[in-house]
Amino acid sequence: MPFAIPYSATAPTREEIDARRGLLLLDFGANWCGHCQAAQEPVDAALAAHPDLPHLRVEDGPGRPLGRSFRVKLWPTLILLRDGQELERLVRPTEATAVAQFLARYLPAV
């Protein structure tokens, strides 16, 4: 299944992420990753309830400094940040309800 929004090979620096104000959802993975492809629909479905939440799909892998700085080990890994600080992470989500519950701890549904 092709990605509606693919993982971007161009990533912000860790300094740019740390300087961001407000909430941000980082979504680390790879376009060829089967786990990432399977998670796309559940992640997108859960994010539909939070249209104002900034969401960056970032391609990860060897030599990718942003993923290494967050110690990402498995894909996909969702990391919710507030003002550049990690609030929580969710690894390899398979159901929209798991992603929705993860987000609901910090965001009201629309």
Residue, then its C-alpha position, 0 to 999 in steps of 0.5 A: m500500500p503506498f503512503a498517503i503521506p510518505y516518510s520524508a528523507t528531509a528531517p529537521t535537526r534535533e535543535e529545531i525540534d527542541a526549539r519548537r513550541g507547542l505539541l508535535l507528533l514525530d512519526f519515525g519509520a521507513n517507506w519500505c517497512g511493512h510495519c510502517q505501512a500497516a500502521q499508516e491507516p490506524v495512525d491517520a484514523a486517530l489523527a483525524a480527531h486532532p487536525d491541528l496537531p502538527h505531525l511529521r513523518v520522518e524517514d529513519g535508518p542508519g546514519r539518520p541523526l534525528g532518530r538516533s537522538f531519540r533512540v528509536k529502535l523499532w519502526p514505526t515509533l510515534i513520539l509526542l512532544r510538547d515544547g521540544q520535550e518528549l511526553e510519551r512514545l508509542v511503538r508499532p501501533t496496530e490499531a487506531t484505538a491504541v493511537a487514539q488512547f495515546l493521543a487522548r492522554y494529552l489532547p482533547a478530541v475534536 
